[in-house]
Amino acid sequence: MVHQQVGPWMDVQRERVITWGDHSPGSPQQRHIQALCSAGLRLDRLVRASPFFPSQTLVLVAQMVEAGSLLSAEVASEDGPRPGAVSHAIRTATAEKARRREASTAREGADVSVTPMTTPSDLVAFADNERESRSSEKGSFTGDLDRVDLRNRSVEPGEKQPGLRMSAPTLSSADIVSRIGVCNEVLSAMVVAWNDQHGAGEGRRMAQLLLDGAPMDYMPLFRSASVDAKGRMGAASILKNVERRPESERRALVTQGLSDLIDRTLSRCAEGLDDRRLDQMLQQVAGYRQRLGW
């Protein structure tokens, strides 16, 4: 039964682009799939990006296209190779291979010149000058037996040793909460504008879709996170997710994950809001990058 449902989609994965439909998804899994397609995604790439098994992803796609929460369109012909492009690439590779073979043959047939041995007269400048004493109070060189002690010397109290910082400074909980607050400002502004244009409750649904549709690299940051009626995330769940990650990964996860969420939110608003409401929203969140402080 599953094969019959996904069979029509199995051989056209590189020929179909999946985008959002007009209807709401019917399950959390469907919401996740819809969020991945917010900017339009070719079906084979959607299957790779999906956290579900390929067959399960295709079942969800088939159900959602039938219900109208996803739309399927053919890939434009410009996405594929131009006529003759493959044969041109083969001819170019063949010519390059022949050129390299000729160059290799020419090198093997060439005479290898040997550099003549150096004569003693050539080494006058490198005579045993190092054994001659230097001027007073400048020390002297005695040849190969001299050694330089490179062991760490003792450091006097209060003396700083030079060094390099090998890792970025860590983010405190207060820093993370502050940046979550900036992100919530953007989400709240989006919810107000979205509700105004699409109806009450639609803004919150869109904000949750944006959280659920985080890329795989940033998904651990938003695991089990939810938004309230104003689109605001709870800081406690985000902090717990950060604490579960190794110390070395936390800063990059927070900075890149929150920045990605804001960028995806603004991109979705640019697609789904009219010019007037989009301008109002952008005026509300102006300067958010400075407030993030990265």
C-alpha positions in Angstrom: 0.0 0.0 0.0 2.9 2.3 0.8 4.6 1.5 -2.5 1.4 2.3 -4.4 1.2 5.7 -2.6 4.8 6.8 -3.2 5.4 5.0 -6.5 4.5 8.0 -8.7 7.0 10.2 -6.7 10.0 7.8 -6.7 11.1 8.4 -10.3 10.4 12.1 -10.5 12.4 13.4 -7.5 14.7 15.5 -9.6 11.9 16.7 -11.8 9.6 18.2 -9.1 9.9 21.3 -6.9 7.8 21.3 -3.7 6.4 24.6 -2.3 3.9 25.7 0.3 0.2 25.2 -0.4 -2.8 27.2 0.9 -4.0 24.7 3.5 -2.5 24.0 7.0 -0.7 20.7 7.7 -2.5 18.1 9.7 0.3 16.8 11.9 3.7 17.9 13.5 5.5 15.8 10.9 3.7 17.5 8.1 4.4 20.9 9.6 8.1 20.0 9.6 8.0 19.0 5.9 6.1 22.2 5.0 8.7 24.3 6.9 11.5 22.8 4.9 9.8 23.9 1.7 9.3 27.5 2.7 11.5 28.8 -0.2 10.7 25.9 -2.6 12.8 22.8 -2.6 13.4 20.1 -5.2 12.0 16.8 -4.1 15.3 14.8 -4.0 16.8 17.5 -1.9 13.8 17.5 0.4 14.2 13.8 0.9 17.8 14.3 1.9 17.0 17.2 4.2 14.1 15.5 5.9 14.7 13.9 9.4 12.4 11.0 8.4 13.0 7.9 6.3 12.8 8.5 2.5 9.7 6.4 2.2 8.0 8.2 5.1 8.9 11.6 3.6 7.4 10.6 0.3 4.2 9.4 2.0 4.0 12.8 3.8 4.6 14.6 0.5 1.9 12.6 -1.3 -0.6 13.2 1.5 0.1 16.9 1.7 0.0 17.5 -2.0 -3.4 15.7 -2.1 -4.6 17.8 0.9 -3.3 21.1 -0.6 -0.8 21.9 2.1 2.0 21.4 -0.5 2.2 22.2 -4.2 4.2 20.2 -6.8 5.6 21.8 -9.9 7.9 20.7 -12.7 11.5 21.8 -12.5 12.3 24.4 -15.1 14.4 23.2 -18.0 17.1 25.8 -17.2 17.9 23.7 -14.1 19.3 20.9 -16.2 22.4 20.8 -18.4 22.1 22.6 -21.7 21.9 20.6 -24.9 25.4 19.4 -25.8 26.8 20.4 -22.4 27.6 16.8 -21.4 29.4 16.0 -24.7 31.3 19.2 -24.5 32.5 18.3 -21.0 33.6 14.8 -22.3 35.6 16.3 -25.2 37.3 18.8 -22.9 38.3 16.1 -20.4 39.6 13.9 -23.2 41.7 16.8 -24.6 43.1 17.6 -21.2 44.1 13.9 -20.6 45.9 13.8 -24.0 47.8 17.1 -23.2 49.0 15.7 -19.8 50.1 12.4 -21.5 52.2 14.4 -24.0 53.7 16.6 -21.3 54.6 13.5 -19.2 56.3 11.8 -22.3 58.3 14.9 -23.0 59.6 15.1 -19.4 60.7 11.4 -19.5 62.6 11.9 -22.7 64.4 15.0 -21.6 68.0 14.8 -20.3 68.3 15.3 -16.6 71.1 17.7 -15.9 73.2 17.1 -12.8 74.4 20.0 -10.7 78.2 20.0 -10.4 79.7 19.5 -7.0 80.5 22.6 -5.0 84.3 23.4 -4.9 86.0 24.5 -1.8 86.6 28.0 -3.2 82.8 28.4 -3.4 82.6 28.1 0.4 85.0 30.9 1.4 82.1 32.8 2.8 81.2 29.9 5.0 84.6 29.2 6.5 85.0 28.7 10.3 84.2 32.2 11.1 81.9 31.0 13.8 84.9 30.0 15.9 86.3 33.5 16.0 85.6 35.4 19.1 83.2 38.3 18.8 83.8 41.6 20.4 83.7 42.1 24.1 80.5 41.4 26.0 78.9 39.9 22.9 79.7 36.3 23.6 81.2 33.9 21.1 80.4 30.9 19.0 82.4 27.7 19.3 80.7 25.6 16.6 78.4 22.6 16.8 78.7 22.0 20.5 76.8 25.2 21.4 73.2 24.6 22.5 70.4 27.0 23.1 68.1 26.1 26.1 64.5 26.5 24.9 63.0 25.0 28.1 60.3 27.1 29.8 61.8 29.5 32.2 60.1 30.2 35.5 57.5 32.9 35.5 57.7 35.6 38.2 54.4 36.2 40.1 52.3 38.7 38.3 54.2 38.3 35.0 52.1 37.4 32.0 53.3 34.9 29.4 52.4 35.7 25.8 50.1 33.3 24.1 47.2 32.8 21.7 43.5 32.3 22.6 42.7 29.0 21.0 38.9 29.2 21.3 36.2 31.8 21.3 34.9 33.1 24.6 32.0 31.3 26.0 28.5 32.8 26.2 26.9 33.1 29.7 23.3 32.3 30.3 22.5 36.0 30.6 24.1 36.6 27.1 22.0 33.8 25.6 18.8 35.0 27.2 19.5 38.6 26.0 19.9 37.3 22.4 16.8 35.2 22.7 14.9 38.4 23.6 16.1 40.1 20.4 15.0 37.1 18.4 11.6 37.2 20.1 11.2 40.8 19.1 11.5 39.8 15.5 9.1 36.9 15.9 6.5 39.0 17.8 6.6 41.7 15.1 6.1 39.0 12.4 3.1 37.5 14.4 1.4 40.9 14.6 1.8 41.6 10.9 0.9 38.0 9.9 -2.3 38.0 12.0 -3.3 41.3 10.6 -3.1 40.1 7.0 -3.9 36.3 7.3 -6.2 36.1 10.3 -5.9 35.6 14.1 -3.7 32.6 15.1 -1.9 32.4 11.7 1.1 34.3 13.0 1.7 32.0 15.9 1.3 29.0 13.6 3.9 30.5 11.2 6.3 31.2 14.0 6.1 27.6 15.2 6.7 26.3 11.7 9.8 28.4 11.5 11.1 26.9 14.7 10.2 23.3 13.6 11.8 23.9 10.2 15.3 24.8 11.5 18.1 23.3 9.4 19.7 20.1 10.7 22.7 21.9 12.1 20.6 24.1 14.3 17.8 21.8 15.1 19.3 20.8 18.5 18.9 24.4 19.6 15.1 24.5 19.1 14.2 20.9 20.1 10.9 20.9 22.1 10.8 24.7 21.9 7.4 26.3 21.4 6.1 29.9 21.0 3.3 31.6 22.8 0.4 33.6 21.3 2.7 36.5 20.6 5.3 34.3 18.9 7.9 34.4 21.8 10.1 31.4 22.5 10.7 30.3 26.1 14.3 30.9 27.2 14.3 28.0 29.6 13.9 25.3 26.9 16.6 26.9 24.7 19.0 27.1 27.7 18.4 23.4 28.4 19.2 22.5 24.8 22.4 24.5 24.9 23.5 22.8 28.1 23.1 19.4 26.5 25.8 20.3 23.8 29.6 20.1 24.4 31.1 23.3 25.6 33.1 23.8 22.4 29.9 23.8 20.3 27.6 26.1 22.3 28.7 29.5 21.1 28.5 28.6 17.4 25.1 26.8 17.9 23.6 29.8 19.6 25.0 32.6 17.4 24.4 30.8 14.1 21.1 29.2 15.1 19.4 32.4 16.2 20.8 34.4 13.3 19.4 31.7 10.9 16.0 31.8 12.6 15.8 35.6 12.2 16.9 35.4 8.5 14.3 32.8 7.7 11.6 34.8 9.5 12.4 37.9 7.5 12.6 35.9 4.3 9.1 34.4 5.0 7.7 37.8 5.7 9.1 39.1 2.4 7.2 36.4 0.6 4.0 36.4 2.6 3.3 40.0 3.6 2.2 42.9 1.5 4.5 45.9 1.1 2.7 48.0 3.7 2.8 45.4 6.5 6.3 44.3 5.6 7.6 47.9 5.9 5.9 48.3 9.2 7.5 45.1 10.5 11.0 46.0 9.3 10.7 49.4 11.0 9.9 47.7 14.3 12.9 45.3 14.1 15.4 47.7 12.7 18.9 47.4 14.3 18.4 43.8 15.5 21.9 42.8 14.3 23.5 45.4 16.6 21.3 44.3 19.5 22.4 40.7 18.9 26.0 41.9 19.4 27.9 39.3 17.3 
